[in-house]
Amino acid sequence: MPEGVRPGSEQLIKLTAAAGGKVAALSAREGQGELLRVAITGGGCNGLSYKMKFVAEPRRGDILVPTGGVRVVVDSKSALYLKGTQLDYSAAMVSGGFKFSNPNAKASCSCGESFSV
């Protein structure tokens, strides 16, 4: 494990088998890196929104979580908002895609991409 990167567990974030499979397929297709970075940023219709991108290396202070057959990195600030979150994936034509289930969210928008605490 790189210096300054802490090991994490699925108590922080858990990917379902469906989400892990889709992340692995997208990672291979995009070639940007095999780590999925999940972060919380300001914005969206409820004040906070989820951001996901592939990265090649974790950064100092990141938490590395093996889950769903892939590896996810989370910065320590985002970890405060993500604790206990599950990420699922659905291939359904209507309302398909990645879905966050976050027990910390007090309200979320209908698209499921932003929330408030």
C-alpha distances in whole Angstrom, upper triangle without the diagonal:
4,7,9,7,8,8,12,14,18,19,18,19,20,21,24,24,26,24,21,23,25,21,20,24,24,20,22,25,24,21,20,16,15,13,16,16,19,20,23,26,29,32,34,37,35,34,30,28,25,24,21,20,18,15,13,10,9,11,11,12,11,10,9,12,12,16,19,17,15,12,13,12,14,15,16,20,20,19,22,24,22,22,23,23,24,24,26,28,32,34,37,39,40,37,34,31,28,29,27,28,27,29,29,31,35,36,35,37,38,36,33,31,31,32,33,32
4,6,6,9,10,14,17,20,21,19,20,22,23,26,26,28,25,23,25,26,22,22,25,24,21,22,25,24,21,19,16,15,13,16,16,18,19,23,25,28,31,33,36,35,33,29,28,25,23,21,19,17,14,12,9,8,8,8,10,10,11,10,13,15,18,21,20,17,14,14,12,14,14,16,19,20,19,22,24,22,22,24,25,25,25,28,29,33,35,38,40,41,38,35,32,29,30,28,29,28,30,29,31,35,36,35,37,38,36,33,31,31,32,33,32
4,6,8,11,14,18,21,22,20,21,24,25,28,29,31,28,26,28,29,25,25,28,27,24,26,29,27,24,22,19,19,16,19,17,20,20,23,25,28,31,33,37,35,33,29,29,26,24,23,22,20,17,15,11,10,9,7,9,10,11,12,15,17,21,24,23,20,17,17,14,15,14,15,18,20,19,21,24,23,23,25,26,27,27,30,32,36,37,41,42,43,40,38,34,31,32,29,31,29,31,30,32,35,37,36,38,40,37,34,32,32,32,33,32
4,6,10,13,16,20,20,18,19,22,24,27,29,30,27,25,28,29,25,25,28,27,24,27,29,27,25,22,19,19,16,18,16,18,18,20,22,25,28,31,34,32,30,26,26,24,22,21,21,19,17,16,12,9,8,5,5,7,9,11,14,17,20,24,23,20,17,16,13,13,11,11,15,16,15,18,21,20,20,23,23,25,25,29,31,34,36,39,41,41,38,36,33,29,30,27,28,26,28,26,29,32,33,33,35,37,35,32,30,29,29,29,28
4,7,9,13,16,17,15,16,18,20,23,25,27,24,21,24,25,21,22,25,24,21,24,26,24,22,20,17,16,13,15,13,15,16,18,21,24,27,29,32,30,28,25,24,21,20,19,18,17,14,14,10,7,7,6,5,5,6,7,10,13,16,20,19,17,13,12,9,10,10,10,14,15,13,16,19,17,17,20,20,22,22,25,27,31,33,36,38,38,35,33,29,26,26,24,25,24,25,24,26,30,31,30,32,34,32,29,27,27,27,28,27
4,6,10,13,14,12,14,16,19,22,23,26,23,21,24,25,22,22,26,25,22,25,28,26,25,22,19,18,14,15,14,15,16,18,21,24,27,29,32,30,28,24,24,21,20,19,19,18,17,16,13,10,10,9,7,6,5,6,9,12,15,19,18,16,13,12,10,10,10,10,14,14,12,15,17,16,15,17,18,20,21,24,26,30,33,35,38,38,35,32,29,26,26,23,24,22,23,22,25,28,30,29,32,34,32,28,27,27,26,27,25
4,7,11,12,11,12,14,16,19,20,23,21,18,22,23,20,20,24,24,21,24,27,25,24,22,19,17,14,15,14,15,17,19,22,26,28,30,32,30,29,25,24,21,21,19,19,18,17,17,14,11,13,12,10,9,6,5,6,9,12,16,15,14,11,10,9,10,12,12,15,15,12,15,18,15,14,16,17,18,19,22,24,28,31,33,36,36,33,31,28,24,24,22,22,21,22,22,24,28,30,29,31,33,31,28,26,27,26,27,25
4,7,8,7,9,11,13,16,18,21,18,16,20,21,18,19,23,23,21,23,26,25,24,22,19,17,14,14,13,13,15,17,21,24,26,27,30,27,26,23,22,19,19,18,19,18,17,18,16,13,14,14,12,9,6,5,5,8,10,14,14,13,10,9,9,9,11,11,14,13,10,13,15,12,11,12,13,14,16,19,22,25,28,31,33,33,30,28,25,21,21,18,18,17,18,18,21,24,26,26,28,30,28,25,24,24,23,24,22
4,5,6,7,8,11,14,16,18,16,15,18,20,18,19,22,23,21,24,26,26,25,24,21,18,15,15,15,14,16,18,22,25,27,27,30,27,27,23,22,19,20,18,20,19,19,20,18,16,17,18,15,13,9,8,5,7,8,11,13,12,11,10,11,11,14,13,16,15,11,14,15,12,10,10,11,12,14,17,20,23,26,29,32,32,29,26,24,20,19,17,17,16,16,17,20,23,25,25,27,29,27,24,23,24,23,24,22
4,5,5,5,8,10,13,15,14,13,16,18,16,17,21,21,20,23,25,25,25,24,21,18,15,14,15,13,16,17,21,24,26,26,28,25,25,22,20,18,18,17,19,19,20,21,20,17,19,20,18,15,11,10,7,8,6,9,12,12,11,10,12,12,15,15,17,15,12,14,14,11,9,8,9,9,11,13,17,20,23,25,29,28,25,23,21,17,16,14,13,13,14,15,18,21,23,22,25,26,24,21,21,21,21,22,21
4,6,7,11,13,16,18,16,16,20,21,19,21,24,24,23,26,28,28,28,26,24,21,18,17,16,15,16,17,21,23,25,25,27,24,24,21,20,18,19,19,21,21,22,23,22,19,21,21,18,15,12,12,9,11,10,13,16,15,14,13,13,13,15,14,16,14,10,12,12,9,6,5,8,9,12,15,19,22,25,27,30,30,26,25,23,19,17,14,13,12,12,13,16,19,21,21,24,25,24,21,21,21,20,20,18
4,7,10,13,16,18,16,15,19,20,18,20,23,22,21,25,27,26,26,24,21,19,16,14,13,11,12,13,17,20,22,22,24,22,21,18,17,15,16,15,18,19,19,21,19,16,17,18,15,12,9,10,8,11,10,13,16,14,13,10,10,9,11,11,12,10,7,9,9,6,4,5,7,9,11,15,18,21,25,27,29,29,25,24,21,17,16,13,12,10,11,11,14,18,20,19,22,24,22,19,18,18,17,18,16
4,7,10,13,15,12,12,16,16,14,16,19,19,18,22,23,23,23,21,19,17,14,12,11,9,11,13,16,19,21,21,23,21,20,17,16,13,14,13,15,16,17,19,19,16,18,19,16,13,10,10,7,9,8,10,13,12,11,8,10,9,12,13,14,11,9,11,10,7,6,6,5,6,7,11,14,18,21,23,26,25,22,20,17,14,13,10,10,9,11,12,14,18,19,18,20,21,20,16,16,17,16,18,17
4,7,10,11,9,9,13,14,13,15,18,18,17,20,22,22,23,22,19,17,14,12,13,11,14,16,19,22,23,23,24,23,23,20,18,15,16,14,16,17,18,20,20,18,20,22,19,16,13,12,8,9,6,7,10,10,10,9,12,12,15,16,17,14,12,15,14,10,10,8,6,5,6,9,12,15,19,21,24,24,21,18,16,13,12,10,10,11,12,14,16,19,20,19,21,22,20,17,17,18,18,20,20
4,6,8,6,6,9,10,9,11,14,14,15,17,19,19,20,20,18,15,13,11,13,11,14,16,20,23,24,23,24,23,24,20,18,14,15,13,15,15,17,19,19,18,21,23,21,18,15,13,10,9,6,5,8,9,10,9,12,13,17,18,20,16,15,17,16,12,13,11,9,6,5,6,9,12,15,18,21,21,18,16,13,10,10,9,10,12,15,17,18,21,21,19,21,21,19,16,16,18,19,21,21
4,5,5,6,9,10,10,12,14,15,16,18,20,21,22,22,20,17,16,14,16,15,18,20,23,26,26,25,26,25,26,23,20,17,18,16,18,18,20,22,23,22,25,27,25,21,19,17,13,12,8,6,9,10,13,13,16,17,21,22,23,20,18,21,19,15,15,13,11,7,6,5,8,10,13,16,19,20,17,15,13,10,10,11,11,14,16,19,19,22,22,21,22,21,19,17,18,20,21,23,24
4,6,5,6,9,10,10,12,14,15,17,18,20,21,22,20,16,16,15,18,17,20,22,26,29,29,27,29,28,29,26,23,20,20,17,19,18,21,22,23,23,26,28,27,23,21,18,15,12,9,5,7,10,13,14,17,19,23,25,26,23,21,24,22,19,19,16,15,11,10,8,9,11,13,16,19,20,19,15,14,12,13,14,15,17,20,22,23,26,26,24,25,24,22,20,20,23,24,27,27
4,6,5,6,9,10,11,12,14,16,17,18,20,21,20,17,17,15,18,17,20,22,25,28,27,25,27,27,28,25,22,19,19,16,18,17,20,22,24,24,27,29,28,24,22,20,17,15,11,8,10,11,14,15,18,20,24,26,27,23,22,25,23,19,20,18,15,12,9,6,5,7,9,12,15,17,15,12,10,10,11,13,14,17,20,23,23,26,25,22,23,22,19,18,18,21,23,26,27
4,5,5,6,9,10,10,12,14,15,16,18,18,17,14,14,11,14,13,16,18,21,24,24,22,24,24,25,22,18,15,15,13,14,14,17,19,21,20,23,26,25,21,19,17,14,13,10,7,9,9,12,12,15,16,20,22,23,20,19,22,20,16,18,16,13,10,6,5,5,8,10,13,16,17,15,12,9,7,9,10,12,15,18,20,20,23,23,20,21,20,17,15,16,19,20,23,24
4,6,5,6,9,10,10,12,14,15,16,16,15,12,11,10,13,13,17,19,22,26,26,25,27,27,27,24,20,17,16,13,14,13,16,17,18,18,21,24,23,20,18,15,12,10,7,4,6,6,9,10,14,16,19,22,23,20,19,22,21,17,18,17,14,11,9,8,8,11,13,16,19,21,19,15,12,10,12,13,15,17,20,22,22,26,26,23,24,23,21,19,18,21,23,25,26
4,5,5,6,9,10,11,12,14,16,17,15,12,13,12,16,16,20,22,25,28,28,27,29,29,30,26,23,19,19,15,15,14,17,18,20,21,24,27,27,23,21,18,16,13,11,7,7,8,12,13,17,19,23,25,27,23,23,26,24,21,22,20,18,14,12,10,9,11,12,15,18,20,19,15,12,12,14,16,18,20,23,25,26,29,28,26,26,25,22,20,20,23,25,28,29
4,5,5,6,8,10,11,12,14,15,14,12,13,11,15,15,18,21,23,26,26,24,26,27,27,24,21,17,16,13,13,13,16,18,20,20,24,27,26,23,21,19,17,15,13,10,10,10,13,13,17,19,22,25,26,22,22,25,23,20,22,21,17,15,11,10,7,9,9,13,15,17,16,12,10,9,12,14,17,20,23,25,24,28,27,24,23,22,19,18,18,21,23,27,28
4,5,5,6,9,10,10,12,12,11,9,9,8,11,12,15,18,20,24,24,23,25,26,26,22,19,15,14,10,10,9,12,14,16,17,20,23,23,19,18,15,14,13,11,9,9,7,10,10,13,15,19,22,23,19,20,23,21,18,20,19,16,14,11,10,9,12,13,16,18,20,18,14,11,10,13,14,17,19,22,23,23,27,26,23,23,23,20,18,17,20,22,25,27
4,6,5,6,9,10,11,12,10,8,9,9,13,14,18,21,24,27,27,27,29,29,29,26,23,19,17,13,12,10,13,13,16,17,20,24,24,20,19,16,15,12,11,9,8,7,9,11,14,17,21,24,25,22,22,25,24,21,22,22,19,17,14,13,12,15,15,19,21,23,21,17,14,13,16,17,20,22,25,27,27,30,30,27,27,27,24,22,21,24,26,29,30
4,5,5,6,9,10,12,12,10,12,12,15,17,20,23,25,28,28,27,30,30,30,27,24,20,18,15,13,12,15,15,18,20,23,27,27,23,23,20,18,16,15,12,11,10,13,14,17,20,23,27,28,25,25,28,27,24,25,24,22,19,16,15,12,14,13,17,19,21,20,16,14,14,17,19,22,24,27,29,29,32,31,28,28,27,23,22,21,25,27,30,32
4,5,5,6,8,10,10,9,11,10,13,15,18,21,22,25,25,24,27,28,28,25,21,18,15,12,10,9,12,14,17,18,21,25,25,22,21,19,18,17,16,14,13,11,13,14,16,19,21,25,26,23,23,27,25,22,24,24,21,19,15,15,12,14,14,17,18,20,19,16,12,12,16,18,21,23,26,27,27,30,29,26,25,25,21,20,19,22,25,28,30
4,5,5,6,7,7,6,8,8,11,14,17,20,22,25,26,25,28,29,28,25,22,18,15,12,9,7,9,10,13,15,18,22,23,19,19,17,16,15,15,14,12,10,11,12,14,17,20,23,24,22,22,26,25,22,24,24,21,19,16,16,15,17,17,21,22,24,22,19,15,15,18,19,22,24,27,28,28,31,30,27,27,27,24,22,21,23,26,29,30
4,6,6,8,8,8,11,12,15,18,21,24,26,29,29,29,32,32,32,29,25,22,19,15,13,10,12,12,15,18,21,25,26,22,22,19,19,17,17,15,13,12,13,15,17,20,23,26,28,25,26,29,28,25,27,27,24,22,19,19,17,19,18,22,23,25,24,21,18,17,21,22,25,27,30,31,31,35,34,31,31,30,27,26,24,27,30,33,34
4,6,9,10,10,13,13,16,18,21,24,26,29,28,28,31,32,32,29,25,22,19,15,13,11,13,14,18,20,23,27,28,25,25,22,22,20,20,18,16,15,16,17,19,22,25,28,29,26,27,31,29,27,29,29,26,24,20,19,17,19,17,21,21,24,23,20,17,17,21,23,26,28,31,32,32,35,34,31,30,29,25,25,23,26,29,33,34
4,6,8,9,12,12,14,17,19,22,23,26,26,25,29,30,29,26,23,20,16,13,10,8,11,12,15,18,20,24,25,22,23,21,21,20,20,19,18,15,16,16,18,20,22,26,27,24,25,29,27,25,28,28,25,23,20,20,18,20,19,22,22,24,23,20,17,17,20,22,25,27,31,31,30,34,32,29,29,28,24,24,22,25,28,31,33
4,6,8,11,12,14,17,20,23,24,27,28,28,31,32,31,28,25,21,18,15,11,8,9,9,13,16,19,22,24,21,22,19,20,19,20,19,17,14,15,16,17,20,22,25,27,24,26,29,28,26,28,29,26,25,21,22,20,22,22,25,26,28,27,23,20,20,23,24,27,28,32,32,32,36,35,32,31,31,27,27,24,27,30,33,34
4,7,9,10,11,15,17,20,21,24,25,25,29,29,28,25,22,19,15,12,9,6,6,7,10,13,15,19,21,18,19,17,19,18,19,19,18,14,14,14,14,17,19,22,23,21,23,26,26,23,26,27,24,23,20,21,20,23,23,26,26,28,26,24,20,19,22,22,26,27,30,30,30,33,33,30,29,30,26,25,22,25,27,30,31
4,6,8,10,13,16,20,21,25,26,26,30,30,29,25,22,19,16,12,9,5,5,4,8,10,13,17,19,16,16,14,15,15,16,17,15,12,11,11,12,15,17,20,22,20,21,25,24,22,24,25,23,22,19,21,20,23,23,26,28,29,27,24,21,19,22,22,25,25,29,29,29,33,32,30,30,30,27,25,23,25,27,30,31
4,7,10,13,16,20,22,25,26,27,30,30,29,25,22,19,16,12,10,6,6,6,8,10,14,17,18,15,15,12,13,12,13,13,11,8,7,9,10,14,17,20,22,20,20,24,23,21,22,23,21,19,17,18,18,21,21,25,27,28,26,23,19,18,20,20,23,24,27,27,28,32,31,29,29,30,26,25,23,25,27,29,30
4,6,10,13,16,19,22,24,24,28,27,26,22,20,16,14,10,8,6,5,6,7,8,11,14,15,12,12,9,10,10,11,12,11,7,5,6,7,10,13,16,18,16,16,20,20,17,19,19,18,17,15,17,17,21,22,25,27,28,25,23,19,16,19,18,21,21,24,24,25,29,29,26,27,28,25,23,20,22,24,26,27
4,6,10,13,16,19,21,21,24,24,23,19,16,12,10,7,6,5,6,9,10,9,12,15,15,12,12,10,10,10,11,11,12,8,6,5,6,9,12,15,16,14,14,18,17,14,16,17,15,14,12,14,14,18,19,22,24,25,22,19,16,13,15,14,17,18,21,21,21,25,25,23,23,24,21,19,17,19,20,23,24
4,6,10,12,16,18,19,22,21,20,16,14,10,8,6,5,6,7,10,10,8,10,13,13,9,10,9,10,12,13,14,15,11,9,6,5,6,8,12,13,10,11,15,14,12,15,16,14,14,13,15,16,20,21,24,26,26,23,21,17,14,15,14,17,16,20,19,20,23,23,21,22,23,20,18,15,17,18,20,21
4,7,10,14,15,16,19,18,17,13,10,7,6,5,7,9,10,13,13,11,13,15,14,11,11,11,11,13,13,14,16,13,11,7,6,6,8,11,11,8,9,12,11,9,12,13,11,12,10,13,15,18,20,23,24,24,21,19,15,12,13,11,13,13,16,16,16,19,19,17,19,20,17,15,12,13,15,17,17
4,6,10,12,13,17,16,14,10,8,6,5,6,9,11,12,16,15,13,13,15,13,11,11,13,13,16,16,18,19,16,14,10,9,6,7,9,9,5,8,10,9,8,12,14,12,14,13,16,17,21,23,25,26,25,22,21,17,14,14,12,14,13,16,14,15,18,18,16,18,20,17,15,12,12,13,14,15
4,7,9,11,14,12,10,6,6,5,6,9,12,15,16,19,19,16,16,17,15,13,14,16,16,19,19,20,22,20,17,14,12,9,9,10,8,5,8,9,7,8,12,14,12,14,14,17,19,21,24,25,26,25,22,21,18,15,14,12,14,12,14,12,12,15,15,13,15,18,16,13,10,9,10,11,12
4,6,9,12,11,9,6,5,7,7,11,13,16,17,21,20,18,17,19,17,16,17,19,20,22,22,24,25,23,20,17,15,12,11,13,10,8,12,12,10,12,15,18,16,18,17,20,21,24,26,27,27,26,23,22,20,17,17,14,17,15,17,15,14,16,16,14,15,18,16,14,11,9,10,11,13
4,7,10,9,6,5,6,9,10,14,16,20,21,24,24,22,20,22,20,19,20,22,23,26,25,27,29,26,24,20,19,16,15,15,12,11,14,14,12,14,17,20,18,20,19,22,23,26,28,28,29,27,23,24,22,19,18,16,18,16,18,15,14,16,15,14,14,17,16,15,12,9,10,10,12
4,7,7,5,5,6,9,11,14,17,21,22,26,26,24,23,25,23,22,23,25,25,28,27,28,30,27,26,22,21,18,18,19,16,14,17,17,14,16,19,21,19,21,20,22,23,24,26,26,26,24,21,22,20,18,18,16,18,17,19,17,14,16,14,12,12,15,14,13,10,8,9,10,13
4,6,6,6,5,9,11,14,17,21,23,27,27,26,25,27,26,24,24,26,26,28,26,27,29,27,26,23,22,19,20,21,18,15,18,18,15,16,20,21,18,20,18,20,20,22,24,23,23,21,18,19,18,16,15,14,16,16,18,16,13,15,12,10,9,11,10,10,7,5,8,10,13
4,6,8,8,12,14,18,21,24,27,30,31,29,29,31,29,27,27,29,28,30,29,29,32,30,29,25,25,22,23,24,20,18,21,20,17,18,21,22,19,21,20,21,22,23,24,24,23,21,18,20,19,18,16,16,17,16,18,17,13,13,10,8,7,10,10,10,9,6,8,9,13
4,6,8,11,14,18,21,25,27,30,30,28,28,29,27,25,26,27,27,29,27,28,31,29,28,24,24,21,21,21,18,16,18,17,14,16,18,19,17,19,19,21,22,23,25,25,25,22,19,21,20,18,16,14,15,14,15,13,10,10,7,6,6,10,11,10,9,6,5,5,9
4,7,11,13,17,20,24,25,29,28,26,25,27,24,23,24,26,26,28,27,28,31,29,27,23,22,19,19,19,15,14,17,15,12,15,18,19,18,20,20,22,23,25,27,27,27,25,22,23,21,19,18,16,17,15,16,14,11,11,10,9,10,14,14,12,10,7,6,6,9
4,7,10,13,17,20,22,25,25,23,22,23,21,20,20,22,22,25,24,25,27,25,23,20,18,15,15,16,13,10,13,13,9,11,15,17,14,17,16,19,20,23,25,25,26,24,20,21,19,17,15,13,14,12,14,12,10,11,10,9,10,14,13,11,9,5,5,6,8
4,7,10,13,17,19,23,23,21,21,23,21,19,19,20,20,23,21,22,24,22,21,17,17,14,15,16,13,11,13,14,10,11,15,16,13,15,14,16,17,19,22,22,23,21,18,18,16,13,12,11,13,12,15,13,11,13,12,9,10,13,11,9,6,4,6,9,11
4,7,10,14,16,19,20,18,18,21,19,16,17,17,17,19,18,18,21,18,17,14,13,11,13,15,13,9,12,13,10,9,13,14,11,12,11,13,15,17,19,21,21,20,17,16,13,11,10,8,11,11,14,13,12,15,14,11,12,14,11,9,6,6,9,11,13
4,7,10,13,16,17,16,16,19,18,15,16,16,16,18,18,18,20,17,16,12,12,11,12,15,13,10,13,15,13,12,15,17,14,14,12,15,15,18,20,21,22,21,18,17,14,11,12,11,14,14,17,16,15,19,18,15,15,17,14,12,9,10,12,15,17
4,7,10,13,14,14,15,18,18,14,15,14,14,16,15,16,17,14,13,10,10,10,12,15,15,12,14,16,15,13,16,17,14,14,11,13,13,16,18,20,21,21,18,16,13,10,12,11,15,15,19,18,18,21,20,18,18,19,16,14,11,13,15,18,19
4,7,10,12,12,14,17,17,14,15,14,15,16,16,16,17,13,12,10,10,11,13,16,17,14,16,19,18,16,19,20,17,17,14,16,16,18,19,22,23,23,21,19,15,13,15,15,18,19,22,22,21,25,24,21,21,22,19,17,14,16,19,21,23
4,7,9,10,13,16,17,14,15,13,14,15,15,15,15,11,10,9,10,12,14,18,18,16,17,21,20,18,20,21,19,18,15,17,17,20,20,23,24,25,23,20,17,15,17,17,21,21,24,24,24,28,27,25,25,25,22,20,18,20,22,25,26
4,6,7,10,13,15,12,14,12,14,15,16,17,16,13,11,10,9,11,13,16,18,16,17,21,21,19,21,22,20,20,18,20,20,23,24,27,28,29,27,24,20,18,21,20,23,23,26,26,26,30,29,27,27,28,25,23,21,22,24,26,27
4,7,10,13,15,13,14,13,15,15,17,18,16,13,11,11,11,13,15,18,20,19,20,23,24,22,23,25,23,23,21,23,22,26,26,30,31,32,30,27,23,21,24,23,26,26,29,29,29,33,33,30,31,32,29,27,24,26,28,30,30
4,7,10,12,10,12,10,13,14,17,19,17,14,11,11,9,12,13,16,18,17,18,21,22,20,22,24,22,23,21,24,24,27,29,32,33,34,32,29,25,23,25,24,26,26,28,28,29,32,33,31,32,33,30,28,25,26,28,29,30
4,7,9,6,8,8,11,13,16,18,17,14,10,9,7,9,9,12,15,14,14,18,19,17,19,21,20,21,20,23,24,27,29,32,33,34,31,29,25,22,23,22,24,23,25,25,26,30,30,29,30,31,29,26,24,24,25,27,27
4,6,6,9,10,13,16,19,21,21,17,14,12,9,9,8,11,13,13,14,17,19,18,19,22,21,22,22,25,26,30,31,34,36,36,33,31,27,24,25,23,25,24,26,25,26,29,30,29,30,32,30,27,24,24,25,26,26
4,6,9,11,14,17,20,23,23,20,16,14,11,11,9,10,13,14,14,17,19,19,19,22,22,24,24,27,29,32,34,37,39,39,36,34,30,27,28,25,27,25,27,25,27,30,31,30,32,34,32,29,27,26,27,27,26
4,7,10,13,16,19,22,22,19,16,14,10,9,6,6,10,11,11,13,16,16,16,19,20,22,22,26,28,31,34,36,38,38,34,33,29,26,26,23,24,22,24,22,24,27,28,28,30,32,30,27,25,24,24,24,23
4,6,10,13,15,19,19,16,12,10,6,6,4,6,9,10,9,12,14,13,14,17,17,18,19,22,24,28,30,33,34,34,31,29,26,22,23,20,21,20,21,20,22,25,27,26,28,30,28,25,22,22,22,23,22
4,6,10,12,16,16,14,10,8,6,5,6,7,10,10,8,11,13,12,12,14,14,16,17,20,22,26,29,31,33,33,30,28,25,21,21,19,19,18,19,19,21,24,26,25,27,29,27,24,22,22,22,23,21
4,7,10,13,13,10,7,6,5,7,9,10,14,13,11,14,16,13,13,15,15,15,16,19,21,24,27,30,32,32,29,27,23,20,20,18,20,19,20,20,22,26,27,26,28,29,27,24,22,23,23,25,24
4,6,10,10,8,6,5,6,8,11,12,15,13,11,15,15,12,12,12,12,12,13,16,18,22,24,27,30,30,27,25,21,18,18,16,17,16,18,19,21,25,26,25,27,28,26,22,21,22,22,24,23
4,7,7,6,4,6,9,11,15,16,19,17,15,18,19,15,15,14,14,13,13,15,17,21,23,26,29,29,27,24,21,18,19,17,18,18,20,21,23,27,28,26,28,29,27,24,23,24,25,26,26
4,5,6,6,7,10,12,16,18,20,17,15,18,18,14,14,13,12,10,10,12,14,17,20,23,26,26,24,21,18,15,16,15,15,16,18,20,21,25,26,24,26,26,24,21,21,23,23,25,25
4,6,8,9,13,15,19,21,23,20,18,21,20,16,16,15,13,10,10,10,11,14,17,20,23,24,22,18,16,14,14,14,15,17,19,21,22,26,26,24,26,25,23,21,21,23,24,26,26
4,7,10,13,16,20,22,24,22,20,23,23,19,19,18,17,14,13,13,14,17,18,22,25,26,24,21,18,16,17,18,19,20,23,25,26,29,30,28,29,29,26,24,23,26,27,29,29
4,7,10,13,17,19,21,19,18,21,21,17,18,17,16,14,12,13,14,17,19,22,25,26,24,21,17,15,17,17,18,20,22,23,25,28,29,26,28,28,25,22,21,24,25,27,28
4,7,10,14,16,18,16,15,19,19,16,16,16,15,14,13,15,16,20,21,25,27,28,25,23,19,16,18,17,19,19,21,22,24,27,28,26,27,28,25,23,21,23,24,26,26
4,7,10,13,15,12,12,15,15,12,13,14,12,12,11,14,15,19,21,24,26,27,24,21,18,15,16,14,16,16,19,19,20,24,25,23,24,25,23,20,18,20,21,22,23
4,7,10,12,10,10,13,14,12,13,15,13,14,13,17,18,22,24,27,29,29,26,24,20,17,18,16,18,17,19,19,20,24,25,23,25,26,24,21,19,19,20,22,22
4,6,8,6,6,10,11,9,10,13,12,14,13,17,19,23,25,27,29,29,26,24,21,17,17,15,16,15,17,16,17,21,22,21,23,24,22,19,17,17,18,19,18
4,6,5,6,9,11,10,12,15,14,17,17,20,22,26,28,30,32,32,28,27,23,20,20,17,19,17,18,17,18,22,23,22,24,26,24,21,18,18,18,19,18
4,6,5,7,10,10,11,14,15,17,18,22,24,28,31,33,34,34,30,29,26,22,22,18,19,17,18,16,18,21,22,22,24,27,25,22,20,19,18,18,17
4,5,6,8,9,11,15,15,18,18,22,25,28,31,32,34,33,29,28,25,22,21,18,18,15,17,14,15,18,20,20,22,25,23,20,18,17,16,15,14
4,5,5,6,9,12,11,14,15,18,21,24,27,28,30,29,25,24,21,18,17,14,15,12,14,12,13,16,17,17,19,22,20,17,15,13,13,13,13
4,5,5,6,9,10,13,14,18,21,24,27,29,31,30,26,25,22,19,17,14,14,12,13,11,13,16,18,18,21,23,22,18,17,16,15,15,13
4,6,6,10,11,14,16,20,23,26,29,31,32,31,27,27,24,21,19,15,15,11,12,9,12,14,16,17,20,23,22,19,17,16,14,13,11
4,6,9,9,12,14,17,20,23,26,27,29,28,24,24,21,18,16,12,12,8,9,7,8,11,13,13,16,19,18,15,14,12,10,10,8
4,6,5,9,10,14,17,20,24,25,27,26,22,21,19,15,13,10,9,7,8,7,9,13,14,14,17,19,18,14,13,12,11,12,11
4,6,9,12,15,19,22,25,27,29,28,24,24,21,18,15,12,11,8,8,7,10,14,16,16,19,21,21,17,17,16,14,14,12
4,7,10,13,17,20,23,25,27,26,23,22,20,16,14,10,9,7,6,8,11,14,16,16,19,20,20,16,17,16,15,15,14
4,7,10,13,16,20,21,24,23,19,18,16,13,10,7,6,4,6,8,10,13,14,13,16,17,17,13,13,13,12,14,13
4,6,10,13,17,18,21,20,17,16,14,10,8,6,5,7,9,11,12,16,16,15,17,17,16,13,13,15,14,16,16
4,7,10,14,16,18,18,15,13,10,7,6,5,6,9,12,14,14,17,17,15,16,16,14,11,12,14,14,17,18
4,7,10,12,15,15,12,10,8,6,5,7,8,11,14,17,16,19,19,16,17,16,14,12,13,16,17,20,21
4,7,9,12,13,10,7,5,4,6,9,11,14,17,20,19,22,21,18,18,16,14,12,13,17,18,22,23
4,5,9,10,8,5,5,7,8,11,13,17,20,22,21,23,22,19,18,16,14,13,15,18,20,23,25
4,6,9,9,5,6,9,11,15,17,20,23,26,24,27,25,21,20,18,15,16,17,20,23,26,28
4,5,6,4,7,11,12,16,17,21,24,26,24,26,24,21,19,16,14,15,17,20,23,26,28
4,7,6,9,12,14,18,20,23,26,28,26,28,25,22,19,16,14,16,17,21,23,27,30
4,5,9,12,13,16,18,21,24,26,23,25,22,19,16,13,11,14,15,19,21,24,27
4,7,9,9,13,14,18,20,22,20,21,18,15,13,10,8,10,12,15,17,21,23
4,7,8,12,14,17,21,22,20,23,20,17,15,13,10,11,13,16,18,22,24
4,6,10,13,16,19,21,19,22,20,16,15,14,10,10,11,15,17,21,23
4,7,10,13,16,18,17,19,18,15,14,13,11,9,9,13,15,18,20
4,7,10,13,15,13,16,15,12,12,11,9,7,8,11,12,16,17
4,6,10,11,10,13,13,10,12,12,10,7,8,9,10,13,14
4,7,9,9,11,11,10,12,13,12,9,10,11,11,13,13
4,5,6,9,10,9,12,14,14,10,11,11,9,10,10
4,6,8,10,11,14,16,17,13,14,13,11,11,10
4,6,9,10,14,16,17,14,14,12,9,8,6
4,5,7,10,13,14,11,11,9,6,6,5
4,7,11,13,15,12,14,11,7,6,5
4,7,10,12,10,11,9,6,5,7
4,7,8,6,8,6,4,6,9
4,5,5,7,6,6,9,12
4,5,8,9,10,13,16
4,6,8,10,13,17
4,6,7,11,14
4,7,11,14
4,7,10
4,7
4
